[in-house]
Amino acid sequence: MAGFIPLILIFGLMYVLMIRPQQKKVKAQQTLVSSIQSGDEVVLNSGIFGVVKDVEGDILWLAVFEGIELKGMRGSVDGRVNEPAEIDDSDSDSDSDSDSDGSDPDDGPIVG
């Protein structure tokens, strides 16, 4: 019985370090693919950037340049470039932080 404890520990370590993160990644990809809709800017697995113009089941129509559209599979989307905007009520009073000239005091050159 004592010989099985190292095997159980190795399997547990493999699950925590390899299997579980991969399952999370697959679930996140499935969620992303299912949430794609018109107007989203996406990047395909091939590295092509485009804006989704139409979704027809598993087919996407991407506008990649003025007058040029590509037809692609929904599953070939690697990521969304523009994340969905989240509504945050704490930003409603952020106008009080601006100076009298209308500029934000944090606006300025990025140093470092």
N, C-alpha and C positions, 0 to 999 in steps of 0.2 A: 504494500500500500504506500509506503514511503517513496517508492520509485515513481509513482504517478504525480506526486506533488510538483516536481519541476516541470513536467509536461503541461500540467494545468496552468502553472504560472506563465510558461512560455506562450500558451494559447491565449491567456488573458492579456498578456502584454502585446501580442500581435493584434488582438481585437482592438485594444485601446489606441495603438499607434498606427494601424494600417486600415483595418476594415471600417471602423466607425467614422473616421474622417472622410473616407471615400463615399460612404453612404450619405453623409451630409452634403458632400459636393454634388452627387447625383440628384439628390432631392432639391437642392437649390437651383440646379440647371433645369430640372423639370418645371419648377415653379416659374422660372424666368421665361421659358419657352411658352408655357401656357398663358402667361400674362401679357404677351406681345400684342399690341394693337396699333391701329393706324396713328401715325404721327410720331411714333417712337424712333429715335435714332439708334441704330444697332450696328454691331460689327459681326461679320460672319467668321466662321472658322478659317476661311481662306484669307482673312485680313481686309476684306472689302467693307467699307463703311457706307451706310445708306440710310435713308429715311423710309419707313414702312408707309406705303401709300394705300395698300389694300391687303386684306387677309381673307383668303378663300380656303378654309379648312386647314390643311397642312401646307398650303402654298402661300408665299409672301411675294408681293410686288414691291421692290425697292427702287426708290429714285436715288441714283448715285451721282447724277450730274444733270444739268438742265436738259430736259428732253430725252434722257437715257434712263430706262427702267430695266431692272433685272428681275427674273423670276427665280425664286429659290425655295428650298424646303425650310419649314419652320424649325426643324431640328438642327439646321446648320448655323443657327444663331449662337454666337459664342458669348455675347454680352450686350448689355444696353449701355449706350454712351450717356444718354440723359436719364438720370434716375428719376422716378416719379416724384413729383413735388409733394412734400408732406406739409400739411397745414400746421403752423406753429403759432399759437396765440401770444407767446411771449415776445414776438417781434413787433407787436402792434404799438408798443410805446418806445420803439427805438428811435423815433424822430426827435425825441427830446435830447438825444446825445449829440445832435449835429450842431455845428457852429451857426452863427448868424448868416454866413454867406452860403449856407446850404450844403457845405461839404462835411463829410464825416471826419472827425478828428483822427480816426485810425487809418484813413486813406493817406497814402504817402509812399515814398519809395521803399521797396523791400530791401532791407540791408541784412547781409550776412548770409 
